[in-house]
Each structure stands twice: as structure tokens, then as C-alpha cells.
Amino acid sequence: MGIVIDLTKAKAITHDARRTARAAEFAPLDVKATIPSEAVAAEAARAAIRTKYAEMQTAVDAATDVAALKTIIEQLA
């Protein structure tokens, strides 16, 4: 008998990694968003990040095996 991976827990771990990566991308833009001359560009960049990670969240939720989750995790590196 081989190792059995709980897909639900694996998805939760992948979501945590996704959230951590998203927060790291947002951090510098959070500061720029408070600077009037950079706020518009910062918000546009933030919107792109939100879209990127929303698509990734959908992919995690739709994953049917660990291989799909591994592919998503590798994109975060």
C-alpha cells in the first residue's frame, strides 16, 4: 500500500501557499497605493494580481488530483 494523500488537505495547503504569494506581491503596491502620484498605477497592478490569483483559486478548487495541485504550487515559486 502506497502513500495516500488527502486531496482536501492538499487543496487547503495549496490555497495557503497561494495566499502567501499573493500577499507578497501586494505588499509593495499597498504602500504605492497611498502615494497620490503612484496610486492609479498601483491599483492597476493590484487588479492584475487579483485576477491572476482568482484564476489560480479556481484552478485549485477544480483540481481532481495532486499532480494538478503540484503544478499550481510550482507556478508560485
All heavy atoms as a GROMACS GRO file, in nm:
protein
  565
    1MET      N    1   0.086  -0.118   0.000
    1MET     CA    2   0.000   0.000   0.000
    1MET      C    3   0.089   0.123   0.000
    1MET      O    4   0.181   0.136   0.080
    1MET     CB    5  -0.090  -0.004   0.123
    1MET     CG    6  -0.182   0.114   0.132
    1MET     SD    7  -0.299   0.087   0.266
    1MET     CE    8  -0.421   0.201   0.219
    2GLY      N    9   0.060   0.216  -0.089
    2GLY     CA   10   0.139   0.338  -0.102
    2GLY      C   11   0.087   0.449  -0.011
    2GLY      O   12  -0.003   0.429   0.071
    3ILE      N   13   0.144   0.562  -0.030
    3ILE     CA   14   0.104   0.679   0.048
    3ILE      C   15  -0.026   0.733  -0.009
    3ILE      O   16  -0.041   0.748  -0.130
    3ILE     CB   17   0.213   0.788   0.041
    3ILE    CG1   18   0.341   0.736   0.105
    3ILE    CG2   19   0.166   0.915   0.108
    3ILE    CD1   20   0.459   0.828   0.088
    4VAL      N   21  -0.119   0.762   0.079
    4VAL     CA   22  -0.247   0.820   0.039
    4VAL      C   23  -0.248   0.967   0.078
    4VAL      O   24  -0.220   1.002   0.193
    4VAL     CB   25  -0.365   0.745   0.107
    4VAL    CG1   26  -0.496   0.810   0.070
    4VAL    CG2   27  -0.364   0.598   0.070
    5ILE      N   28  -0.277   1.051  -0.018
    5ILE     CA   29  -0.280   1.196   0.007
    5ILE      C   30  -0.425   1.241   0.010
    5ILE      O   31  -0.502   1.212  -0.082
    5ILE     CB   32  -0.201   1.271  -0.102
    5ILE    CG1   33  -0.055   1.229  -0.096
    5ILE    CG2   34  -0.215   1.421  -0.082
    5ILE    CD1   35   0.031   1.286  -0.206
    6ASP      N   36  -0.459   1.312   0.115
    6ASP     CA   37  -0.593   1.368   0.130
    6ASP      C   38  -0.604   1.491   0.039
    6ASP      O   39  -0.540   1.593   0.063
    6ASP     CB   40  -0.616   1.406   0.277
    6ASP     CG   41  -0.755   1.457   0.304
    6ASP    OD1   42  -0.815   1.522   0.215
    6ASP    OD2   43  -0.806   1.432   0.414
    7LEU      N   44  -0.683   1.481  -0.067
    7LEU     CA   45  -0.694   1.589  -0.166
    7LEU      C   46  -0.748   1.717  -0.103
    7LEU      O   47  -0.703   1.827  -0.137
    7LEU     CB   48  -0.782   1.544  -0.283
    7LEU     CG   49  -0.786   1.640  -0.403
    7LEU    CD1   50  -0.646   1.659  -0.461
    7LEU    CD2   51  -0.880   1.588  -0.509
    8THR      N   52  -0.842   1.706  -0.012
    8THR     CA   53  -0.898   1.824   0.054
    8THR      C   54  -0.791   1.899   0.132
    8THR      O   55  -0.781   2.022   0.123
    8THR     CB   56  -1.015   1.784   0.147
    8THR    OG1   57  -1.114   1.718   0.068
    8THR    CG2   58  -1.076   1.906   0.212
    9LYS      N   59  -0.708   1.826   0.205
    9LYS     CA   60  -0.599   1.890   0.280
    9LYS      C   61  -0.494   1.946   0.186
    9LYS      O   62  -0.439   2.053   0.210
    9LYS     CB   63  -0.536   1.791   0.378
    9LYS     CG   64  -0.626   1.760   0.495
    9LYS     CD   65  -0.560   1.665   0.593
    9LYS     CE   66  -0.653   1.632   0.708
    9LYS     NZ   67  -0.590   1.539   0.803
   10ALA      N   68  -0.467   1.875   0.079
   10ALA     CA   69  -0.369   1.924  -0.019
   10ALA      C   70  -0.417   2.054  -0.084
   10ALA      O   71  -0.338   2.146  -0.107
   10ALA     CB   72  -0.344   1.818  -0.125
   11LYS      N   73  -0.547   2.063  -0.109
   11LYS     CA   74  -0.603   2.187  -0.164
   11LYS      C   75  -0.589   2.300  -0.062
   11LYS      O   76  -0.556   2.413  -0.099
   11LYS     CB   77  -0.750   2.168  -0.201
   11LYS     CG   78  -0.771   2.091  -0.329
   11LYS     CD   79  -0.919   2.081  -0.362
   11LYS     CE   80  -0.942   2.007  -0.491
   11LYS     NZ   81  -1.083   2.008  -0.533
   12ALA      N   82  -0.613   2.272   0.065
   12ALA     CA   83  -0.600   2.374   0.168
   12ALA      C   84  -0.456   2.424   0.177
   12ALA      O   85  -0.432   2.546   0.189
   12ALA     CB   86  -0.645   2.319   0.303
   13ILE      N   87  -0.362   2.334   0.167
   13ILE     CA   88  -0.220   2.373   0.170
   13ILE      C   89  -0.187   2.459   0.047
   13ILE      O   90  -0.117   2.560   0.057
   13ILE     CB   91  -0.131   2.248   0.177
   13ILE    CG1   92  -0.147   2.181   0.313
   13ILE    CG2   93   0.015   2.283   0.149
   13ILE    CD1   94  -0.088   2.041   0.322
   14THR      N   95  -0.240   2.421  -0.068
   14THR     CA   96  -0.216   2.497  -0.190
   14THR      C   97  -0.278   2.636  -0.179
   14THR      O   98  -0.217   2.735  -0.220
   14THR     CB   99  -0.272   2.422  -0.312
   14THR    OG1  100  -0.215   2.291  -0.316
   14THR    CG2  101  -0.240   2.494  -0.442
   15HIS      N  102  -0.398   2.645  -0.124
   15HIS     CA  103  -0.461   2.777  -0.104
   15HIS      C  104  -0.377   2.863  -0.010
   15HIS      O  105  -0.361   2.983  -0.034
   15HIS     CB  106  -0.604   2.762  -0.049
   15HIS     CG  107  -0.707   2.735  -0.154
   15HIS    ND1  108  -0.726   2.815  -0.264
   15HIS    CD2  109  -0.798   2.636  -0.164
   15HIS    CE1  110  -0.825   2.768  -0.337
   15HIS    NE2  111  -0.870   2.657  -0.278
   16ASP      N  112  -0.324   2.804   0.096
   16ASP     CA  113  -0.239   2.881   0.187
   16ASP      C  114  -0.116   2.935   0.115
   16ASP      O  115  -0.078   3.052   0.133
   16ASP     CB  116  -0.196   2.796   0.306
   16ASP     CG  117  -0.310   2.769   0.404
   16ASP    OD1  118  -0.413   2.840   0.398
   16ASP    OD2  119  -0.296   2.676   0.486
   17ALA      N  120  -0.055   2.852   0.033
   17ALA     CA  121   0.063   2.896  -0.044
   17ALA      C  122   0.025   3.007  -0.142
   17ALA      O  123   0.100   3.104  -0.160
   17ALA     CB  124   0.124   2.778  -0.118
   18ARG      N  125  -0.092   2.994  -0.203
   18ARG     CA  126  -0.140   3.095  -0.297
   18ARG      C  127  -0.163   3.228  -0.224
   18ARG      O  128  -0.123   3.334  -0.272
   18ARG     CB  129  -0.271   3.047  -0.362
   18ARG     CG  130  -0.336   3.146  -0.456
   18ARG     CD  131  -0.473   3.098  -0.501
   18ARG     NE  132  -0.564   3.070  -0.391
   18ARG     CZ  133  -0.632   3.164  -0.324
   18ARG    NH1  134  -0.618   3.291  -0.352
   18ARG    NH2  135  -0.714   3.130  -0.226
   19ARG      N  136  -0.224   3.222  -0.108
   19ARG     CA  137  -0.248   3.344  -0.031
   19ARG      C  138  -0.118   3.412   0.011
   19ARG      O  139  -0.106   3.535   0.008
   19ARG     CB  140  -0.332   3.312   0.093
   19ARG     CG  141  -0.476   3.281   0.062
   19ARG     CD  142  -0.555   3.256   0.190
   19ARG     NE  143  -0.681   3.192   0.160
   19ARG     CZ  144  -0.709   3.064   0.179
   19ARG    NH1  145  -0.619   2.984   0.234
   19ARG    NH2  146  -0.825   3.014   0.147
   20THR      N  147  -0.020   3.332   0.050
   20THR     CA  148   0.110   3.387   0.091
   20THR      C  149   0.178   3.456  -0.027
   20THR      O  150   0.230   3.567  -0.013
   20THR     CB  151   0.200   3.274   0.147
   20THR    OG1  152   0.136   3.217   0.261
   20THR    CG2  153   0.336   3.326   0.185
   21ALA      N  154   0.176   3.392  -0.143
   21ALA     CA  155   0.237   3.452  -0.262
   21ALA      C  156   0.164   3.579  -0.303
   21ALA      O  157   0.227   3.679  -0.340
   21ALA     CB  158   0.237   3.351  -0.376
   22ARG      N  159   0.032   3.577  -0.294
   22ARG     CA  160  -0.047   3.695  -0.329
   22ARG      C  161  -0.015   3.811  -0.236
   22ARG      O  162   0.003   3.924  -0.280
   22ARG     CB  163  -0.196   3.659  -0.321
   22ARG     CG  164  -0.289   3.772  -0.358
   22ARG     CD  165  -0.433   3.722  -0.351
   22ARG     NE  166  -0.526   3.822  -0.398
   22ARG     CZ  167  -0.610   3.889  -0.323
   22ARG    NH1  168  -0.614   3.866  -0.192
   22ARG    NH2  169  -0.692   3.977  -0.374
   23ALA      N  170  -0.005   3.784  -0.107
   23ALA     CA  171   0.026   3.889  -0.010
   23ALA      C  172   0.164   3.949  -0.038
   23ALA      O  173   0.182   4.071  -0.027
   23ALA     CB  174   0.020   3.832   0.131
   24ALA      N  175   0.259   3.864  -0.075
   24ALA     CA  176   0.394   3.913  -0.105
   24ALA      C  177   0.393   4.005  -0.228
   24ALA      O  178   0.465   4.105  -0.231
   24ALA     CB  179   0.489   3.796  -0.127
   25GLU      N  180   0.312   3.972  -0.326
   25GLU     CA  181   0.302   4.059  -0.445
   25GLU      C  182   0.229   4.189  -0.414
   25GLU      O  183   0.260   4.293  -0.471
   25GLU     CB  184   0.231   3.986  -0.559
   25GLU     CG  185   0.320   3.883  -0.628
   25GLU     CD  186   0.259   3.832  -0.757
   25GLU    OE1  187   0.219   3.915  -0.842
   25GLU    OE2  188   0.252   3.709  -0.772
   26PHE      N  189   0.132   4.183  -0.325
   26PHE     CA  190   0.057   4.303  -0.289
   26PHE      C  191   0.136   4.400  -0.202
   26PHE      O  192   0.114   4.522  -0.208
   26PHE     CB  193  -0.070   4.266  -0.212
   26PHE     CG  194  -0.192   4.252  -0.299
   26PHE    CD1  195  -0.273   4.142  -0.287
   26PHE    CD2  196  -0.228   4.350  -0.389
   26PHE    CE1  197  -0.387   4.127  -0.365
   26PHE    CE2  198  -0.341   4.338  -0.467
   26PHE     CZ  199  -0.420   4.226  -0.455
   27ALA      N  200   0.225   4.350  -0.119
   27ALA     CA  201   0.294   4.432  -0.018
   27ALA      C  202   0.352   4.563  -0.073
   27ALA      O  203   0.322   4.671  -0.020
   27ALA     CB  204   0.399   4.351   0.054
   28PRO      N  205   0.433   4.560  -0.178
   28PRO     CA  206   0.489   4.687  -0.225
   28PRO      C  207   0.383   4.780  -0.286
   28PRO      O  208   0.396   4.902  -0.282
   28PRO     CB  209   0.593   4.646  -0.329
   28PRO     CG  210   0.562   4.506  -0.366
   28PRO     CD  211   0.489   4.446  -0.250
   29LEU      N  212   0.278   4.720  -0.340
   29LEU     CA  213   0.173   4.800  -0.402
   29LEU      C  214   0.083   4.865  -0.297
   29LEU      O  215   0.024   4.969  -0.323
   29LEU     CB  216   0.091   4.715  -0.498
   29LEU     CG  217   0.171   4.659  -0.616
   29LEU    CD1  218   0.086   4.561  -0.694
   29LEU    CD2  219   0.222   4.770  -0.704
   30ASP      N  220   0.073   4.803  -0.180
   30ASP     CA  221  -0.006   4.862  -0.072
   30ASP      C  222   0.051   4.998  -0.033
   30ASP      O  223  -0.023   5.092  -0.005
   30ASP     CB  224  -0.010   4.769   0.049
   30ASP     CG  225  -0.094   4.645   0.024
   30ASP    OD1  226  -0.175   4.645  -0.071
   30ASP    OD2  227  -0.078   4.547   0.099
   31VAL      N  228   0.182   5.008  -0.032
   31VAL     CA  229   0.247   5.135   0.000
   31VAL      C  230   0.229   5.234  -0.113
   31VAL      O  231   0.193   5.350  -0.092
   31VAL     CB  232   0.397   5.114   0.030
   31VAL    CG1  233   0.468   5.246   0.049
   31VAL    CG2  234   0.415   5.025   0.152
   32LYS      N  235   0.252   5.189  -0.236
   32LYS     CA  236   0.239   5.278  -0.352
   32LYS      C  237   0.097   5.331  -0.368
   32LYS      O  238   0.077   5.442  -0.418
   32LYS     CB  239   0.283   5.207  -0.479
   32LYS     CG  240   0.432   5.185  -0.486
   32LYS     CD  241   0.472   5.122  -0.617
   32LYS     CE  242   0.623   5.106  -0.621
   32LYS     NZ  243   0.670   5.059  -0.750
   33ALA      N  244   0.000   5.254  -0.328
   33ALA     CA  245  -0.140   5.296  -0.340
   33ALA      C  246  -0.170   5.418  -0.253
   33ALA      O  247  -0.268   5.489  -0.277
   33ALA     CB  248  -0.233   5.182  -0.306
   34THR      N  249  -0.087   5.442  -0.154
   34THR     CA  250  -0.109   5.558  -0.065
   34THR      C  251  -0.037   5.683  -0.114
   34THR      O  252  -0.055   5.791  -0.057
   34THR     CB  253  -0.060   5.527   0.078
   34THR    OG1  254   0.081   5.505   0.077
   34THR    CG2  255  -0.133   5.406   0.134
   35ILE      N  256   0.044   5.671  -0.219
   35ILE     CA  257   0.116   5.785  -0.277
   35ILE      C  258   0.034   5.836  -0.395
   35ILE      O  259   0.016   5.764  -0.495
   35ILE     CB  260   0.257   5.743  -0.322
   35ILE    CG1  261   0.334   5.685  -0.204
   35ILE    CG2  262   0.330   5.861  -0.385
   35ILE    CD1  263   0.465   5.617  -0.242
   36PRO      N  264  -0.018   5.958  -0.386
   36PRO     CA  265  -0.109   6.008  -0.491
   36PRO      C  266  -0.056   5.994  -0.634
   36PRO      O  267  -0.130   5.954  -0.723
   36PRO     CB  268  -0.129   6.155  -0.454
   36PRO     CG  269  -0.110   6.156  -0.305
   36PRO     CD  270  -0.003   6.055  -0.278
   37SER      N  271   0.070   6.021  -0.657
   37SER     CA  272   0.124   6.014  -0.793
   37SER      C  273   0.140   5.870  -0.843
   37SER      O  274   0.155   5.848  -0.964
   37SER     CB  275   0.259   6.086  -0.800
   37SER     OG  276   0.354   6.021  -0.717
   38GLU      N  277   0.135   5.773  -0.754
   38GLU     CA  278   0.152   5.633  -0.794
   38GLU      C  279   0.026   5.549  -0.772
   38GLU      O  280   0.026   5.430  -0.806
   38GLU     CB  281   0.268   5.572  -0.716
   38GLU     CG  282   0.402   5.638  -0.747
   38GLU     CD  283   0.518   5.573  -0.674
   38GLU    OE1  284   0.510   5.452  -0.644
   38GLU    OE2  285   0.616   5.645  -0.648
   39ALA      N  286  -0.077   5.607  -0.717
   39ALA     CA  287  -0.195   5.532  -0.678
   39ALA      C  288  -0.267   5.465  -0.796
   39ALA      O  289  -0.308   5.349  -0.785
   39ALA     CB  290  -0.292   5.622  -0.602
   40VAL      N  291  -0.280   5.536  -0.908
   40VAL     CA  292  -0.353   5.479  -1.022
   40VAL      C  293  -0.278   5.358  -1.078
   40VAL      O  294  -0.338   5.252  -1.102
   40VAL     CB  295  -0.376   5.586  -1.131
   40VAL    CG1  296  -0.435   5.524  -1.256
   40VAL    CG2  297  -0.469   5.695  -1.078
   41ALA      N  298  -0.148   5.371  -1.096
   41ALA     CA  299  -0.068   5.260  -1.148
   41ALA      C  300  -0.068   5.143  -1.050
   41ALA      O  301  -0.075   5.026  -1.090
   41ALA     CB  302   0.074   5.306  -1.178
   42ALA      N  303  -0.059   5.175  -0.922
   42ALA     CA  304  -0.058   5.070  -0.820
   42ALA      C  305  -0.191   4.994  -0.821
   42ALA      O  306  -0.192   4.871  -0.811
   42ALA     CB  307  -0.032   5.130  -0.682
   43GLU      N  308  -0.300   5.064  -0.835
   43GLU     CA  309  -0.430   4.996  -0.835
   43GLU      C  310  -0.446   4.910  -0.960
   43GLU      O  311  -0.504   4.801  -0.953
   43GLU     CB  312  -0.544   5.097  -0.824
   43GLU     CG  313  -0.680   5.033  -0.806
   43GLU     CD  314  -0.685   4.928  -0.694
   43GLU    OE1  315  -0.629   4.950  -0.585
   43GLU    OE2  316  -0.747   4.821  -0.715
   44ALA      N  317  -0.393   4.955  -1.072
   44ALA     CA  318  -0.399   4.874  -1.194
   44ALA      C  319  -0.318   4.745  -1.175
   44ALA      O  320  -0.362   4.636  -1.215
   44ALA     CB  321  -0.346   4.952  -1.313
   45ALA      N  322  -0.202   4.757  -1.113
   45ALA     CA  323  -0.119   4.638  -1.086
   45ALA      C  324  -0.189   4.546  -0.987
   45ALA      O  325  -0.184   4.424  -1.001
   45ALA     CB  326   0.018   4.681  -1.033
   46ARG      N  327  -0.254   4.604  -0.887
   46ARG     CA  328  -0.326   4.524  -0.788
   46ARG      C  329  -0.441   4.448  -0.855
   46ARG      O  330  -0.468   4.333  -0.821
   46ARG     CB  331  -0.378   4.613  -0.675
   46ARG     CG  332  -0.268   4.663  -0.583
   46ARG     CD  333  -0.312   4.781  -0.497
   46ARG     NE  334  -0.433   4.759  -0.423
   46ARG     CZ  335  -0.437   4.722  -0.294
   46ARG    NH1  336  -0.326   4.704  -0.227
   46ARG    NH2  337  -0.552   4.705  -0.234
   47ALA      N  338  -0.509   4.512  -0.949
   47ALA     CA  339  -0.619   4.446  -1.020
   47ALA      C  340  -0.568   4.326  -1.099
   47ALA      O  341  -0.632   4.219  -1.100
   47ALA     CB  342  -0.689   4.545  -1.113
   48ALA      N  343  -0.452   4.340  -1.162
   48ALA     CA  344  -0.393   4.229  -1.237
   48ALA      C  345  -0.357   4.113  -1.144
   48ALA      O  346  -0.378   3.996  -1.177
   48ALA     CB  347  -0.269   4.276  -1.314
   49ILE      N  348  -0.305   4.146  -1.027
   49ILE     CA  349  -0.270   4.043  -0.929
   49ILE      C  350  -0.396   3.972  -0.879
   49ILE      O  351  -0.398   3.850  -0.867
   49ILE     CB  352  -0.191   4.104  -0.811
   49ILE    CG1  353  -0.052   4.148  -0.860
   49ILE    CG2  354  -0.179   4.006  -0.696
   49ILE    CD1  355   0.024   4.233  -0.760
   50ARG      N  356  -0.501   4.049  -0.852
   50ARG     CA  357  -0.627   3.988  -0.807
   50ARG      C  358  -0.679   3.890  -0.911
   50ARG      O  359  -0.723   3.779  -0.878
   50ARG     CB  360  -0.732   4.096  -0.777
   50ARG     CG  361  -0.716   4.161  -0.642
   50ARG     CD  362  -0.838   4.245  -0.606
   50ARG     NE  363  -0.852   4.363  -0.688
   50ARG     CZ  364  -0.789   4.479  -0.666
   50ARG    NH1  365  -0.708   4.492  -0.563
   50ARG    NH2  366  -0.808   4.581  -0.745
   51THR      N  367  -0.674   3.928  -1.039
   51THR     CA  368  -0.720   3.841  -1.146
   51THR      C  369  -0.636   3.714  -1.153
   51THR      O  370  -0.690   3.603  -1.163
   51THR     CB  371  -0.716   3.915  -1.281
   51THR    OG1  372  -0.804   4.028  -1.273
   51THR    CG2  373  -0.759   3.825  -1.395
   52LYS      N  374  -0.505   3.730  -1.148
   52LYS     CA  375  -0.413   3.616  -1.154
   52LYS      C  376  -0.443   3.514  -1.044
   52LYS      O  377  -0.456   3.394  -1.070
   52LYS     CB  378  -0.270   3.666  -1.138
   52LYS     CG  379  -0.165   3.559  -1.122
   52LYS     CD  380  -0.029   3.623  -1.097
   52LYS     CE  381   0.076   3.525  -1.054
   52LYS     NZ  382   0.205   3.591  -1.027
   53TYR      N  383  -0.459   3.562  -0.922
   53TYR     CA  384  -0.481   3.470  -0.811
   53TYR      C  385  -0.624   3.420  -0.803
   53TYR      O  386  -0.649   3.313  -0.749
   53TYR     CB  387  -0.433   3.533  -0.680
   53TYR     CG  388  -0.281   3.532  -0.674
   53TYR    CD1  389  -0.207   3.644  -0.705
   53TYR    CD2  390  -0.212   3.415  -0.643
   53TYR    CE1  391  -0.068   3.642  -0.704
   53TYR    CE2  392  -0.074   3.411  -0.642
   53TYR     CZ  393  -0.003   3.524  -0.672
   53TYR     OH  394   0.135   3.520  -0.672
   54ALA      N  395  -0.720   3.493  -0.858
   54ALA     CA  396  -0.857   3.442  -0.865
   54ALA      C  397  -0.863   3.324  -0.961
   54ALA      O  398  -0.929   3.223  -0.933
   54ALA     CB  399  -0.952   3.552  -0.910
   55GLU      N  400  -0.791   3.335  -1.072
   55GLU     CA  401  -0.786   3.224  -1.168
   55GLU      C  402  -0.718   3.103  -1.105
   55GLU      O  403  -0.760   2.989  -1.124
   55GLU     CB  404  -0.714   3.268  -1.295
   55GLU     CG  405  -0.794   3.369  -1.376
   55GLU     CD  406  -0.714   3.432  -1.489
   55GLU    OE1  407  -0.594   3.401  -1.505
   55GLU    OE2  408  -0.773   3.512  -1.563
   56MET      N  409  -0.613   3.130  -1.028
   56MET     CA  410  -0.542   3.021  -0.961
   56MET      C  411  -0.632   2.955  -0.856
   56MET      O  412  -0.633   2.833  -0.841
   56MET     CB  413  -0.415   3.075  -0.895
   56MET     CG  414  -0.318   2.969  -0.852
   56MET     SD  415  -0.164   3.040  -0.789
   56MET     CE  416  -0.096   3.113  -0.937
   57GLN      N  417  -0.711   3.035  -0.785
   57GLN     CA  418  -0.803   2.980  -0.685
   57GLN      C  419  -0.904   2.888  -0.752
   57GLN      O  420  -0.933   2.779  -0.701
   57GLN     CB  421  -0.875   3.093  -0.613
   57GLN     CG  422  -0.974   3.044  -0.510
   57GLN     CD  423  -1.037   3.158  -0.430
   57GLN    OE1  424  -0.992   3.271  -0.435
   57GLN    NE2  425  -1.142   3.126  -0.358
   58THR      N  426  -0.955   2.929  -0.865
   58THR     CA  427  -1.049   2.846  -0.939
   58THR      C  428  -0.984   2.714  -0.981
   58THR      O  429  -1.046   2.608  -0.972
   58THR     CB  430  -1.102   2.922  -1.063
   58THR    OG1  431  -1.166   3.042  -1.018
   58THR    CG2  432  -1.199   2.839  -1.144
   59ALA      N  433  -0.858   2.722  -1.025
   59ALA     CA  434  -0.786   2.601  -1.066
   59ALA      C  435  -0.765   2.506  -0.948
   59ALA      O  436  -0.778   2.385  -0.963
   59ALA     CB  437  -0.653   2.638  -1.130
   60VAL      N  438  -0.734   2.562  -0.831
   60VAL     CA  439  -0.716   2.478  -0.712
   60VAL      C  440  -0.848   2.409  -0.677
   60VAL      O  441  -0.852   2.289  -0.652
   60VAL     CB  442  -0.665   2.561  -0.592
   60VAL    CG1  443  -0.667   2.477  -0.464
   60VAL    CG2  444  -0.525   2.614  -0.618
   61ASP      N  445  -0.954   2.485  -0.677
   61ASP     CA  446  -1.085   2.428  -0.643
   61ASP      C  447  -1.127   2.318  -0.742
   61ASP      O  448  -1.193   2.222  -0.703
   61ASP     CB  449  -1.192   2.537  -0.638
   61ASP     CG  450  -1.174   2.631  -0.520
   61ASP    OD1  451  -1.108   2.592  -0.421
   61ASP    OD2  452  -1.224   2.745  -0.528
   62ALA      N  453  -1.087   2.333  -0.868
   62ALA     CA  454  -1.127   2.238  -0.970
   62ALA      C  455  -1.032   2.118  -0.980
   62ALA      O  456  -1.064   2.020  -1.049
   62ALA     CB  457  -1.134   2.308  -1.106
   63ALA      N  458  -0.919   2.123  -0.914
   63ALA     CA  459  -0.820   2.015  -0.924
   63ALA      C  460  -0.880   1.883  -0.879
   63ALA      O  461  -0.949   1.876  -0.778
   63ALA     CB  462  -0.698   2.049  -0.840
   64THR      N  463  -0.850   1.779  -0.955
   64THR     CA  464  -0.903   1.647  -0.923
   64THR      C  465  -0.794   1.550  -0.877
   64THR      O  466  -0.825   1.437  -0.841
   64THR     CB  467  -0.976   1.586  -1.044
   64THR    OG1  468  -0.884   1.580  -1.154
   64THR    CG2  469  -1.098   1.669  -1.081
   65ASP      N  470  -0.669   1.599  -0.881
   65ASP     CA  471  -0.560   1.513  -0.834
   65ASP      C  472  -0.444   1.599  -0.783
   65ASP      O  473  -0.440   1.721  -0.803
   65ASP     CB  474  -0.513   1.418  -0.944
   65ASP     CG  475  -0.464   1.488  -1.069
   65ASP    OD1  476  -0.424   1.606  -1.063
   65ASP    OD2  477  -0.465   1.424  -1.176
   66VAL      N  478  -0.352   1.533  -0.717
   66VAL     CA  479  -0.238   1.601  -0.656
   66VAL      C  480  -0.145   1.659  -0.762
   66VAL      O  481  -0.084   1.764  -0.741
   66VAL     CB  482  -0.163   1.505  -0.561
   66VAL    CG1  483  -0.039   1.568  -0.505
   66VAL    CG2  484  -0.255   1.462  -0.447
   67ALA      N  485  -0.136   1.596  -0.877
   67ALA     CA  486  -0.049   1.644  -0.983
   67ALA      C  487  -0.090   1.786  -1.027
   67ALA      O  488  -0.004   1.871  -1.051
   67ALA     CB  489  -0.050   1.549  -1.102
   68ALA      N  490  -0.218   1.810  -1.036
   68ALA     CA  491  -0.266   1.943  -1.073
   68ALA      C  492  -0.228   2.046  -0.967
   68ALA      O  493  -0.188   2.158  -1.000
   68ALA     CB  494  -0.418   1.940  -1.094
   69LEU      N  495  -0.239   2.007  -0.841
   69LEU     CA  496  -0.202   2.098  -0.732
   69LEU      C  497  -0.052   2.125  -0.732
   69LEU      O  498  -0.008   2.238  -0.709
   69LEU     CB  499  -0.246   2.042  -0.598
   69LEU     CG  500  -0.397   2.026  -0.579
   69LEU    CD1  501  -0.426   1.958  -0.446
   69LEU    CD2  502  -0.468   2.158  -0.589
   70LYS      N  503   0.026   2.023  -0.762
   70LYS     CA  504   0.171   2.039  -0.769
   70LYS      C  505   0.208   2.139  -0.878
   70LYS      O  506   0.296   2.224  -0.858
   70LYS     CB  507   0.239   1.905  -0.794
   70LYS     CG  508   0.388   1.913  -0.794
   70LYS     CD  509   0.453   1.777  -0.814
   70LYS     CE  510   0.604   1.793  -0.819
   70LYS     NZ  511   0.671   1.668  -0.851
   71THR      N  512   0.142   2.133  -0.989
   71THR     CA  513   0.167   2.227  -1.099
   71THR      C  514   0.139   2.370  -1.055
   71THR      O  515   0.215   2.463  -1.084
   71THR     CB  516   0.081   2.190  -1.221
   71THR    OG1  517   0.114   2.058  -1.263
   71THR    CG2  518   0.102   2.287  -1.336
   72ILE      N  519   0.032   2.390  -0.980
   72ILE     CA  520  -0.003   2.522  -0.930
   72ILE      C  521   0.102   2.572  -0.831
   72ILE      O  522   0.147   2.686  -0.840
   72ILE     CB  523  -0.144   2.522  -0.868
   72ILE    CG1  524  -0.248   2.494  -0.976
   72ILE    CG2  525  -0.172   2.654  -0.795
   72ILE    CD1  526  -0.386   2.461  -0.924
   73ILE      N  527   0.143   2.487  -0.740
   73ILE     CA  528   0.246   2.522  -0.642
   73ILE      C  529   0.375   2.563  -0.713
   73ILE      O  530   0.442   2.659  -0.673
   73ILE     CB  531   0.272   2.406  -0.544
   73ILE    CG1  532   0.154   2.386  -0.451
   73ILE    CG2  533   0.400   2.427  -0.464
   73ILE    CD1  534   0.139   2.487  -0.342
   74GLU      N  535   0.411   2.491  -0.818
   74GLU     CA  536   0.534   2.522  -0.892
   74GLU      C  537   0.526   2.659  -0.958
   74GLU      O  538   0.628   2.725  -0.974
   74GLU     CB  539   0.562   2.412  -0.995
   74GLU     CG  540   0.607   2.283  -0.931
   74GLU     CD  541   0.616   2.165  -1.025
   74GLU    OE1  542   0.566   2.175  -1.141
   74GLU    OE2  543   0.671   2.061  -0.986
   75GLN      N  544   0.408   2.703  -0.994
   75GLN     CA  545   0.391   2.836  -1.053
   75GLN      C  546   0.417   2.947  -0.952
   75GLN      O  547   0.451   3.058  -0.988
   75GLN     CB  548   0.249   2.854  -1.108
   75GLN     CG  549   0.216   2.768  -1.226
   75GLN     CD  550   0.069   2.776  -1.265
   75GLN    OE1  551  -0.010   2.844  -1.201
   75GLN    NE2  552   0.033   2.706  -1.369
   76LEU      N  553   0.403   2.914  -0.826
   76LEU     CA  554   0.423   3.013  -0.720
   76LEU      C  555   0.570   3.036  -0.689
   76LEU      O  556   0.606   3.138  -0.630
   76LEU     CB  557   0.351   2.970  -0.592
   76LEU     CG  558   0.200   2.958  -0.603
   76LEU    CD1  559   0.143   2.897  -0.475
   76LEU    CD2  560   0.137   3.091  -0.632
   77ALA      N  561   0.654   2.943  -0.728
   77ALA     CA  562   0.797   2.953  -0.695
   77ALA      C  563   0.869   3.052  -0.782
   77ALA      O  564   0.833   3.098  -0.880
   77ALA     CB  565   0.862   2.817  -0.706
   0.00000   0.00000   0.00000
